[in-house]
């Protein structure tokens, strides 16, 4: 539905990938802020596929039951439309859920 990249902080700007500092005669050193929120939905595939697995258990406690569930998800495709420019990324999640179920009784 949406995709945003949030960055913050500062970094020195270098002349090349060897991290050569910008000399004073060229206005250096330069420290640039990277505080931004960028909408990058147009750079991502709208479809993804992957694998999801989980385990759970429930035990009686009082009038109801307490439950614990652990799940994991991993995307199996690169979500970037232009991996040569944006790199390769996949999705994933780890979920732990703790719950309590209680019975709903109708009066009788």
Secondary structure, DSSP 8 states (H G I E B T S, - for coil): ---EEEE--EEEEBSSTT--B--GGGT--EEEE--EEEE-GGGB-S---EEEEEEEEEEEETTEEEEEEEEEEEE-S--BS-HHHH-----EEEEEEEEEE-------
